Amino acid sequence: MINKRNYVITEWMVPGFIEQTGSHIVLYETEDTGRSKLDVFLSSDQNLCIKNVDKKNTQFYFFQDTKVKSMFKRVDHIIFENQCNNKWKLYLIEMKSSVGEKKWREIK
């Protein structure tokens, strides 16, 4: 039996969009306003990661593009941690050098 998840990743998604990772993942913020590195350590060694989501072609052009309703904003990285028995924990990661109260409200 073919694993449906792997089939979707390999046959339907653009190569390199999502990657299978181990328990240690290194993420980078490369924007000049907040260059940083984040080392993530997970208990599982069979995880999935979408790095630099905001730089990948994920637009839905049928949504409105006003600032309030825009679907064009993306987090920087997404990690799917494999818990057990096909259960996953999702991490949405937005990397900033610092976050004030106003920015925190915008990110949330």
KAJOZI-V14533 format. One record per helix or strand of 3 or more residues. SS is the DSSP state (a for helix, b for strand). FROM is the first residue (numbers start at 1). TO is the last residue. If there is no record, write none. Layout:
ss: [SS,SS]
from: [FROM,FROM]
to: [TO,TO]
This chain:
ss: [a,b,b,b,b,a,b,b,a]
from: [4,19,24,36,47,53,77,87,101]
to: [12,21,29,41,50,55,84,93,107]
